[in-house]
Each structure stands twice: as structure tokens, then as C-alpha cells.
């Protein structure tokens, strides 16, 4: 019980979401350059000027400043605005789906992890272990609070880790280098741990379908997809995990129908 009705809760979660989205922007800027999260206040990515309180109001500051730094006048990427808004929407959807604080918090934290990993891996080919650990701990605490089946979730993590670790080793043997990053292995272990055994298996299968679709889209857009070129696989895993967290029952029914010829 939270004492919040559905509408009020949605507004509160959206506001929390955009605030966290602003923090995620800072996180994704600092981690790749190994800048401590706790060190100093936020700065303009162009002129490095320390930003004031009025520069840091999520969404509104970017709009009022018309996407420019008030100190150097250079454009600030709309990606900052978009990430804040998307995070707000994700938090809102998490609440509307659950209308219960701990369950909604689990989804919001899980989706936050997927969002951060997707963007960082796409931009920098980097899956930060600290991000996985922090959000996995938060989500695991929610599961413990709800008295979830711990064995089921541990099995999910073990399967996710085991399958992707085997792929990691096989790719290394075939290509004589780390062709399939260990960060992907850790990511799949986290997702499997948080979604449980069935969710882990579904994510494993779906991630490769998502990857195929992603590569086809890249080809259609004229982007080079050649052998030997490194492609971040983390975003495909995250998209699959996101879809499973929303449609686990539907995906399970589809898999069982295709594999067994009938719903199982």
C-alpha cells in the first residue's frame, strides 16, 4: 500500500523518472571517461563550466535555454532531453502496470539498467560492471521484499551466464580474440537473475531474433555490417529483456506453440 491513487502515482513516478533520467545522463557522461560520479557538480560538456541550479532542472532547463549552454552558447545535444523524458515515461509505465510501490520500483530500476546499458554500449562499446551491480542489487532487494522464489532466480542467472559464457569462449576460439564481450555475459547473468529461469530462457532466445532484425535494419539504412566489424550486442539483449519483462506470458505461449505445436 502506498496511499497513492493511480493518477497521482503516475505523476509522482514521472517526476521521479525525469530526475533520475538527469542523473543517468551524468552517469553515462562520466563513466566512459572514468570521472567519479561523486566528484564535483555537473558541467557543460562543451565549455566545462559548472552548471547552476537553473541549468539542471530536468526537461525544462533544456527547453527554456533552447538546447544551448547559457555560458558558451554552444548546442547541447537533445539526447539529454530525450533520455530524461524516456526515463520519466518508463517510470510512469512501471507504476501503471503494477500500482504497487515495490513492484513498480523493481520495473523502474530494471528498465533503468537496460536503458543505461543500451546507450552506453551503443555509444562507447562499454557495459559498465558498476551499473549492473548497482541496479541488480536494487532489483534483488525488491524481489526479496516480495518473497520471490530465490532458487528460480538463481537458476535464471546461472543459465543466462552459462549460455553466454559458452558463446564467449566459442567466439574466442573461432576468431582468436574477444569477439563476444564478457560484458554481455555479465549483462545476461543479471537479467537472468532478475527475471528468473523462464524469463532468462526467453531473453536468451529472443535476443538473437532482435539482433537479426537490428542487423537487417542497419543494412537497409546503408550502414556497414561486415565480418570483423565490432557491433555492440548489449542493446539487443536489453531490448529482449525489456520485451520479456512486459510480455513474458505471451512469449512463453508463442515459444511453446512453435516448439511443441501447442501451448504448454
N, C-alpha and C positions, 0 to 999 in steps of 0.2 A: 504494500500500500504506500502510495506517495502523496496522497492528498491533492493530486493534480488531475483535473479532468482532461479529456483527450486534446481539446483545442489549446488550453493553457500549457499543457505538457509539450505540445508540438512547438509552440512559440519559444518556450524556455530551452528546449533541446536545440532549436535552430540557432538561438543566440549563443548558446554554449558551443555549438558546432563552428560558427564563424570565428569565434575567439580561438578555439583550438586550431582551426584552419590557419589563422595568422601565425600561431606558434609552429605549425607544421612547415609553413613557408620558411621560417627562420631555421628550423631543423634541417630542411633539405638544402639550404644555402650553406650552412656551417659544416655539416658532417663531411661532405666531399673534400673540403679544404682543411679538414682537421682543426676547425676552430671550435673551442669549447662552448657548449651550449650556455653555460653559466657565466661566461666571460663577457662583461660589458653589455651595453644596451644595443638595440638594433641600429643598423647603419644603412645608408643608401648604398646599393650595390655598385653605383657608378662613381660618386664623389667621396664615398666613405664617411660622409658627415653623419654624426649621431642624430638620430631622429627623435623628435619631441613627441609628447603625448598625442597632440592633434594629428600627427603623421601616422599614428598607429591604430586608429580606430578601424576595425575590420570593415571592409567593403566601402564604407562612407568616405574614408580618407582618400582612397584611390579615385572615387567618383568626384569629390569636391576639388581635388587637385588635378583633375582631368588626366590622370595617369602620368603625372610628371613630378619630379622631385622639386620641392619648394626652394631648395638651396642651389642646385646646379641647373635646374630646368630640363634635365635630360629625361627621356621617357622611361617610365617604369613598366615592365612587362605586364600585360593584362593577365598573365598566368597567375600572378599573386591574387588578383580579384577572383578569378575563376576557381582557384583552389579553395579559397575561403568560402565561396558560395556553394561549391560542391560538397564541402565538409558539412556545412550547415544543412544541406538537403539530406545527406546521408544520416546525420544525427536525427533529423526530423522523421525520416522514414523508419529508422530503428525504433523510435518511440511509437509511431502509429501502428507498426506491426505488432508490438508487444504490449504497449500501455502498462508496463510494469518496469520499475526502475532498474533492477539488476539485469533483467533480460535485455532491456534496451541498451544498457551500458555495455553489456557484452558485445552486442552487434555493433554499436558505435565504435568501440575500441578495435574490434576485429576488422571492420571496414577501414578504419583509420590506418591500421597496419598495412592493409592491402594497397590503399591509396598511396601512402608514402613510398612503399617498396616499388610500386609500378612506376612512379615518376622518377625516383632516383635511379632505378635500373635502366630506364629508357634514356635518361639524360647522361648518366655517368657510368653505365655498366657496373653499378655498385649496389649490393644488397647489404646494408649495414646490420651487423650482428646485434648491435646495441638496440636497434629499433625492434628487431624480432624478439629479443629477450624482454624488453620493457613491456611491449603490448601482450606478449604471451603470458607474462606474469599477471597482468591486469585481468586478462580474459580468464585465466585459470582460477583466479580468486573468485570471479563471478560464478564459475562452474562449481567450485567448492561450496560457495554460499548456497547454491541451488541444489546441493547434494546430488550432483550428476554422477553417472556410473564411471568411476575413475578408471577401472580396468578397460572399459571400452575406449576411453580417450587415450590411454597409454598405448593400446594396441593400434589405434589410428595413427599416433605419432610414430610408432615403430614401423608400421607398414609404409607410411609416407617417406620416412628416412631410408628404409631398406631398399625400396624400389628405385628411388632417385640416386642413392649412393651406388647401386649396381650400375645404373646408367652412366654415372660419373666415372666409375672405374673402366667400364667398357669403352666409353668415348676416349679416355686417356690411352688405352691400349691401342685403339684403332688409329687415332690421329697423333699419337706420341706427344700430346700436350693436353692441358686442361681445356678441352673443347666444351665441356659441360660444367659450369662453375659450381663450386661447393656451396656457394651462397644459395643456389637453387635447391640444393639438398636440405639445407637448414630451413629454408622457407617452407618446403613441403612438409618437413617434420613438424614445424609449428602449426601449419594449417591442419595437418592430420591429427595432432594432439587436441586442437580446439574443436574440430568438427566431429571427432570420433571415428570409429572404424569404417562405417558405411560412407560417411562424408569424405573420408580420406580416399577410399577406393574410387568414389565418383569423381573427385577432383583430379586424381591421377589420370583417369581415362579421358575426362573432358579437357584437360589442359592440352593434350596433343591435338584434339579436334580444333580447339581455339587457335593453337599455333598454326595449323594448316590454313585456317581461314585468314589469320593475320598475314601469313606469307602471300596468300593469293591477293589480298587487298594491296599489299606492298607492291606486288608485281603489276597490278592494274594501275597503280599510281605512278608507275615508272621508276620505282626505287630499286636499286641493285640488290638482288638476292642471289649471291654466288657462293659456291663452295669455298670455305676458308674464311669468309667474312663473318666476324662475330656478331651474333644477334642476341639481344637480351631476351632470355626466356622467362624471367621473373614476371613480367606483365601478363603473360599468357596463363601462368599458374595462378596469379592473383585474380584474373577475370574468371577463371574456372572456379576458384574458391568462393568468389562473390556470388556466382550463379548458384552454386551448391547451397550456400547459406540461405538463399531465397527459395530455391525450388528443389530441395533435396528429395522430397517425396515424388515429384513429377519425374525427375531424372532417374530415380530408382525404378519407377514403373516403366520408363522407357527402356532402360538397360535390360531389365528382366524380361520384357516383352521381346526385344530384339534377340537376346541370347537364348531365352528359353521358349520363345514362341507364345508366351502368355505372362500376364502379371504374376509375380511371385510374392 
